[in-house]
Amino acid sequence: MTSLVLEKLSKTFGRNPVVRDVSLTVEDGEFCVFVGPSGCGKSTLLRLIAGLEEASAGRVIVGGRDVTALAAYDRDLAMVFQSYALYPHMSVRENIAFPLRTAKRPEAEVAARIAEAARILKLQDLLDRKPSQLSGGQRQRVAIGRAIGKQPSLFLFDEPLSNLDAELRVHMRIEIARLHRELGSTVVYVTHDQVEAMTLAAKIGVLREGRVEQVGTPLHLYDDPDNIFVAGFIGSPQMNFFEARHQAGRLVLTGCDGQAVPVPALQAPLAEGQEVTVGLRPQSIGRGGANQLELVIELVEHLGSKTLVHARPRGAEQMITAVIEDGRSLQPGQEFKGSFNSDKLMLFGRGGERLR
């Protein structure tokens, strides 16, 4: 196991900054996920760690060793790509063995490492097959097996589940989590899927336009986001946002036909007339809170144990989503009182910063 430290790491292509001043520490044995929308720089950041891109500024420190100027081969890392990157003419056994033989490891050691990787990933019956004879999930397990065979100090995953169908993604998430527990290795994982990030990570770094917006545990980011971007990106369904104005001790929701909600407890009071954005998670809207929004249901999605309700205030355009545990009787066109408690409200300033 080993730690990873990024110090003011930046990458610019021409005049276009892609990674901007990223500083982050991943502890020994930690599973860290970089998450963000397409184009936010997360894959470039991973390639900088791997040595596949040259840093414009900053340092990459692996296990206390500055590897910024080292070639990828000399960094003692293993990377699993979105595209699997398997050699089509080689068997599973030969694909796992290839980096070991390139490193001129003894054949007895190569055989032992293949056997260990196959045991961990349950590939024993597939070792003599070619990649074309494997399913997508099996190919990804082979790619992971090749990484395990190297016994690297750090594992890097670049959106490894993006090419899989929904059911197989869930299965592979479980496999990757199990693998991490068994190996105890340090993992840096990139994805645009915040559900993947929430279910796999011990630590998440949320990226936007090449910058890290916030770092924390999944539940910390969900419960206490620093800004409106993190609040909207983490959590499914997405947080509801309302434009509002502080008026006579209440927050008047301008997109909800003038309905008002209480002001949650804040360290600094709001000024009269101050404009803010109010955030309320769909899971916080139910039927038993002290406060209510008067809504009309537009669409109901019955998911079995819970119901997603999409509703609008009458005569308004604002769409609001609620997750209801006992919503089987709800139908479009019904009136719906969306209840919530004031401590579930989050406020954001005009610049998107969290008001606490």
C-alpha positions as semicolon CSV with decimal commas, in nm:
position;residue;x (nm);y (nm);z (nm)
1;M;0,000;0,000;0,000
2;T;0,102;0,360;-0,051
3;S;-0,028;0,715;-0,031
4;L;-0,077;0,971;-0,309
5;V;-0,020;1,344;-0,271
6;L;-0,103;1,599;-0,541
7;E;0,049;1,944;-0,488
8;K;-0,090;2,232;-0,696
9;L;-0,108;2,005;-1,001
10;S;-0,201;2,179;-1,327
11;K;-0,222;2,094;-1,695
12;T;-0,265;2,335;-1,985
13;F;-0,312;2,245;-2,350
14;G;-0,200;2,552;-2,543
15;R;-0,382;2,836;-2,371
16;N;-0,657;2,613;-2,236
17;P;-0,624;2,512;-1,868
18;V;-0,772;2,165;-1,814
19;V;-0,652;2,085;-1,460
20;R;-0,613;2,384;-1,229
21;D;-0,408;2,388;-0,911
22;V;-0,531;2,055;-0,769
23;S;-0,406;1,964;-0,421
24;L;-0,528;1,642;-0,263
25;T;-0,407;1,358;-0,041
26;V;-0,517;0,994;-0,076
27;E;-0,416;0,793;0,229
28;D;-0,271;0,440;0,235
29;G;-0,541;0,188;0,143
30;E;-0,801;0,456;0,071
31;F;-1,054;0,438;-0,214
32;C;-1,076;0,787;-0,365
33;V;-1,312;0,877;-0,650
34;F;-1,286;1,181;-0,875
35;V;-1,633;1,264;-1,002
36;G;-1,771;1,538;-1,222
37;P;-1,946;1,610;-1,552
38;S;-1,790;1,534;-1,889
39;G;-1,506;1,771;-1,971
40;C;-1,429;1,866;-1,610
41;G;-1,070;1,732;-1,631
42;K;-1,100;1,418;-1,418
43;S;-0,954;1,178;-1,678
44;T;-0,671;1,421;-1,753
45;L;-0,600;1,438;-1,381
46;L;-0,579;1,058;-1,369
47;R;-0,344;1,056;-1,670
48;L;-0,121;1,310;-1,492
49;I;-0,100;1,075;-1,194
50;A;-0,025;0,781;-1,426
51;G;0,245;0,971;-1,615
52;L;0,057;0,954;-1,946
53;E;0,044;1,336;-1,955
54;E;0,319;1,577;-1,855
55;A;0,223;1,822;-1,581
56;S;0,242;2,193;-1,662
57;A;0,294;2,271;-1,293
58;G;0,282;2,103;-0,953
59;R;0,394;1,766;-0,819
60;V;0,276;1,405;-0,798
61;I;0,410;1,220;-0,491
62;V;0,351;0,845;-0,460
63;G;0,452;0,675;-0,136
64;G;0,663;0,976;-0,038
65;R;0,853;0,968;-0,370
66;D;0,824;1,256;-0,619
67;V;0,736;1,085;-0,949
68;T;0,640;1,400;-1,144
69;A;0,933;1,371;-1,385
70;L;0,926;0,990;-1,412
71;A;0,789;0,801;-1,710
72;A;0,470;0,601;-1,661
73;Y;0,664;0,274;-1,660
74;D;0,875;0,382;-1,363
75;R;0,590;0,495;-1,136
76;D;0,485;0,148;-1,015
77;L;0,118;0,210;-1,097
78;A;-0,145;0,005;-1,279
79;M;-0,428;0,160;-1,481
80;V;-0,758;0,005;-1,588
81;F;-0,910;0,180;-1,889
82;Q;-1,269;0,230;-1,999
83;S;-1,195;0,047;-2,327
84;Y;-1,042;-0,262;-2,151
85;A;-0,727;-0,231;-2,374
86;L;-0,680;-0,608;-2,408
87;Y;-0,467;-0,766;-2,679
88;P;-0,721;-0,944;-2,903
89;H;-0,476;-1,210;-3,030
90;M;-0,372;-1,313;-2,678
91;S;-0,553;-1,540;-2,435
92;V;-0,664;-1,420;-2,094
93;R;-0,356;-1,587;-1,946
94;E;-0,125;-1,411;-2,193
95;N;-0,293;-1,072;-2,139
96;I;-0,235;-1,094;-1,763
97;A;0,120;-1,217;-1,816
98;F;0,223;-0,957;-2,075
99;P;0,332;-0,671;-1,843
100;L;0,512;-0,920;-1,617
101;R;0,708;-1,071;-1,904
102;T;0,783;-0,722;-2,037
103;A;0,934;-0,651;-1,694
104;K;1,137;-0,976;-1,731
105;R;0,990;-1,142;-1,423
106;P;1,082;-1,511;-1,374
107;E;0,833;-1,752;-1,531
108;A;0,758;-1,916;-1,197
109;E;0,662;-1,576;-1,055
110;V;0,454;-1,496;-1,366
111;A;0,260;-1,822;-1,328
112;A;0,201;-1,758;-0,957
113;R;0,073;-1,406;-1,016
114;I;-0,160;-1,522;-1,295
115;A;-0,301;-1,789;-1,065
116;E;-0,354;-1,539;-0,783
117;A;-0,526;-1,282;-1,008
118;A;-0,746;-1,554;-1,159
119;R;-0,844;-1,675;-0,811
120;I;-0,934;-1,328;-0,685
121;L;-1,144;-1,246;-0,995
122;K;-1,281;-1,597;-1,058
123;L;-1,117;-1,623;-1,400
124;Q;-0,981;-1,977;-1,363
125;D;-1,213;-2,122;-1,629
126;L;-1,146;-1,839;-1,876
127;L;-0,765;-1,833;-1,887
128;D;-0,738;-1,996;-2,231
129;R;-1,008;-1,787;-2,400
130;K;-0,948;-1,488;-2,628
131;P;-1,111;-1,150;-2,550
132;S;-1,359;-1,198;-2,838
133;Q;-1,498;-1,501;-2,653
134;L;-1,573;-1,301;-2,338
135;S;-1,862;-1,081;-2,225
136;G;-1,805;-0,714;-2,141
137;G;-1,793;-0,787;-1,769
138;Q;-1,547;-1,071;-1,819
139;R;-1,321;-0,849;-2,030
140;Q;-1,321;-0,584;-1,759
141;R;-1,229;-0,847;-1,500
142;V;-0,937;-0,952;-1,721
143;A;-0,823;-0,589;-1,744
144;I;-0,839;-0,567;-1,365
145;G;-0,657;-0,901;-1,341
146;R;-0,373;-0,765;-1,551
147;A;-0,346;-0,473;-1,308
148;I;-0,351;-0,706;-1,006
149;G;-0,079;-0,923;-1,159
150;K;0,159;-0,627;-1,161
151;Q;0,114;-0,586;-0,782
152;P;0,140;-0,207;-0,815
153;S;0,166;0,045;-0,535
154;L;-0,143;0,227;-0,665
155;F;-0,445;0,127;-0,878
156;L;-0,595;0,379;-1,123
157;F;-0,941;0,323;-1,278
158;D;-1,061;0,543;-1,566
159;E;-1,440;0,502;-1,595
160;P;-1,406;0,122;-1,607
161;L;-1,781;0,051;-1,604
162;S;-1,903;0,299;-1,866
163;N;-1,930;0,039;-2,144
164;L;-2,138;-0,206;-1,939
165;D;-2,517;-0,232;-1,914
166;A;-2,695;-0,122;-1,596
167;E;-2,723;-0,466;-1,434
168;L;-2,361;-0,552;-1,504
169;R;-2,244;-0,213;-1,370
170;V;-2,407;-0,292;-1,036
171;H;-2,243;-0,637;-1,030
172;M;-1,900;-0,495;-1,117
173;R;-1,932;-0,223;-0,851
174;I;-1,978;-0,499;-0,595
175;E;-1,679;-0,687;-0,739
176;I;-1,453;-0,381;-0,731
177;A;-1,556;-0,300;-0,372
178;R;-1,489;-0,662;-0,270
179;L;-1,154;-0,656;-0,448
180;H;-1,051;-0,340;-0,263
181;R;-1,142;-0,493;0,072
182;E;-0,946;-0,810;-0,009
183;L;-0,633;-0,639;-0,141
184;G;-0,637;-0,334;0,086
185;S;-0,481;-0,135;-0,198
186;T;-0,487;0,238;-0,259
187;V;-0,731;0,316;-0,541
188;V;-0,798;0,630;-0,744
189;Y;-1,113;0,593;-0,953
190;V;-1,264;0,831;-1,209
191;T;-1,632;0,835;-1,305
192;H;-1,904;1,075;-1,418
193;D;-2,165;0,861;-1,236
194;Q;-2,227;1,002;-0,890
195;V;-2,405;0,681;-0,783
196;E;-2,082;0,490;-0,855
197;A;-1,889;0,749;-0,658
198;M;-2,127;0,737;-0,360
199;T;-2,132;0,357;-0,338
200;L;-1,760;0,290;-0,388
201;A;-1,565;0,578;-0,235
202;A;-1,428;0,643;0,109
203;K;-1,333;0,989;-0,021
204;I;-1,476;1,185;-0,316
205;G;-1,325;1,481;-0,497
206;V;-1,587;1,672;-0,698
207;L;-1,438;1,844;-1,003
208;R;-1,569;2,129;-1,216
209;E;-1,375;2,296;-1,497
210;G;-1,048;2,145;-1,377
211;R;-1,083;2,252;-1,014
212;V;-1,168;2,046;-0,708
213;E;-1,486;2,202;-0,568
214;Q;-1,499;1,992;-0,251
215;V;-1,341;1,680;-0,100
216;G;-1,508;1,462;0,161
217;T;-1,680;1,138;0,243
218;P;-1,990;1,057;0,033
219;L;-2,232;1,133;0,316
220;H;-2,051;1,455;0,410
221;L;-2,084;1,585;0,055
222;Y;-2,451;1,484;0,050
223;D;-2,535;1,635;0,388
224;D;-2,311;1,942;0,385
225;P;-2,216;2,062;0,033
226;D;-2,002;2,375;0,011
227;N;-2,176;2,518;-0,296
228;I;-2,470;2,479;-0,528
229;F;-2,271;2,278;-0,784
230;V;-2,179;2,004;-0,534
231;A;-2,532;2,008;-0,389
232;G;-2,681;1,955;-0,735
233;F;-2,429;1,698;-0,852
234;I;-2,429;1,471;-0,546
235;G;-2,761;1,297;-0,478
236;S;-3,019;1,121;-0,694
237;P;-3,271;1,251;-0,788
238;Q;-3,107;1,593;-0,804
239;M;-3,177;1,849;-0,534
240;N;-3,467;2,088;-0,597
241;F;-3,362;2,454;-0,629
242;F;-3,586;2,759;-0,586
243;E;-3,506;3,123;-0,644
244;A;-3,621;3,322;-0,341
245;R;-3,622;3,665;-0,178
246;H;-3,599;3,731;0,196
247;Q;-3,909;3,923;0,298
248;A;-4,039;3,988;0,650
249;G;-3,862;3,691;0,802
250;R;-3,971;3,443;0,531
251;L;-3,830;3,327;0,198
252;V;-4,072;3,401;-0,085
253;L;-4,021;3,147;-0,366
254;T;-4,040;3,351;-0,686
255;G;-4,099;3,048;-0,911
256;C;-4,365;2,892;-0,689
257;D;-4,652;3,137;-0,726
258;G;-4,533;3,342;-0,430
259;Q;-4,540;3,061;-0,175
260;A;-4,306;3,118;0,119
261;V;-4,091;2,896;0,339
262;P;-3,918;2,964;0,672
263;V;-3,558;3,078;0,698
264;P;-3,338;2,796;0,835
265;A;-3,098;2,870;1,119
266;L;-2,795;3,065;0,990
267;Q;-2,483;3,206;1,154
268;A;-2,539;3,542;0,982
269;P;-2,892;3,679;0,931
270;L;-3,022;3,755;0,583
271;A;-3,078;4,117;0,482
272;E;-3,429;4,228;0,396
273;G;-3,480;4,178;0,023
274;Q;-3,170;3,959;-0,015
275;E;-3,197;3,714;-0,304
276;V;-3,087;3,354;-0,246
277;T;-3,130;3,007;-0,390
278;V;-3,308;2,754;-0,170
279;G;-3,215;2,386;-0,196
280;L;-3,438;2,099;-0,080
281;R;-3,361;1,733;-0,148
282;P;-3,645;1,520;-0,293
283;Q;-3,596;1,273;-0,007
284;S;-3,674;1,551;0,243
285;I;-4,024;1,613;0,101
286;G;-4,296;1,394;0,246
287;R;-4,630;1,417;0,419
288;G;-4,534;1,481;0,778
289;G;-4,322;1,798;0,791
290;A;-4,412;2,121;0,969
291;N;-4,407;2,324;0,645
292;Q;-4,586;2,267;0,316
293;L;-4,575;2,351;-0,053
294;E;-4,909;2,346;-0,237
295;L;-4,848;2,143;-0,555
296;V;-5,029;1,970;-0,841
297;I;-4,886;1,637;-0,957
298;E;-4,761;1,624;-1,317
299;L;-4,603;1,278;-1,327
300;V;-4,576;0,980;-1,094
301;E;-4,302;0,715;-1,122
302;H;-4,383;0,406;-0,916
303;L;-4,061;0,224;-0,832
304;G;-4,203;-0,033;-0,594
305;S;-4,077;0,055;-0,247
306;K;-4,081;0,427;-0,326
307;T;-4,252;0,671;-0,560
308;L;-4,102;0,966;-0,748
309;V;-4,352;1,252;-0,765
310;H;-4,296;1,537;-1,012
311;A;-4,523;1,831;-0,935
312;R;-4,569;2,205;-0,993
313;P;-4,726;2,483;-0,792
314;R;-5,058;2,567;-0,959
315;G;-5,005;2,826;-1,233
316;A;-4,624;2,816;-1,202
317;E;-4,344;2,665;-1,411
318;Q;-4,121;2,543;-1,127
319;M;-4,097;2,161;-1,132
320;I;-4,041;1,991;-0,796
321;T;-3,943;1,627;-0,738
322;A;-4,026;1,436;-0,422
323;V;-3,937;1,081;-0,316
324;I;-4,234;0,934;-0,128
325;E;-4,232;0,604;0,060
326;D;-4,612;0,556;0,056
327;G;-4,713;0,710;-0,277
328;R;-4,887;0,422;-0,458
329;S;-5,225;0,598;-0,457
330;L;-5,095;0,921;-0,611
331;Q;-5,198;1,011;-0,966
332;P;-5,128;1,297;-1,212
333;G;-5,363;1,590;-1,164
334;Q;-5,401;1,538;-0,790
335;E;-5,325;1,814;-0,544
336;F;-5,022;1,729;-0,331
337;K;-4,898;1,896;-0,016
338;G;-4,522;1,857;-0,014
339;S;-4,428;1,868;0,353
340;F;-4,080;1,929;0,491
341;N;-3,897;2,057;0,798
342;S;-3,705;2,384;0,785
343;D;-3,378;2,222;0,896
344;K;-3,374;2,036;0,562
345;L;-3,347;2,361;0,364
346;M;-3,006;2,474;0,232
347;L;-2,940;2,831;0,123
348;F;-2,695;2,949;-0,143
349;G;-2,579;3,300;-0,229
350;R;-2,589;3,462;-0,572
351;G;-2,240;3,326;-0,648
352;G;-2,343;2,971;-0,561
353;E;-2,167;2,965;-0,222
354;R;-2,337;2,791;0,068
355;L;-2,486;3,018;0,335
356;R;-2,449;2,855;0,676
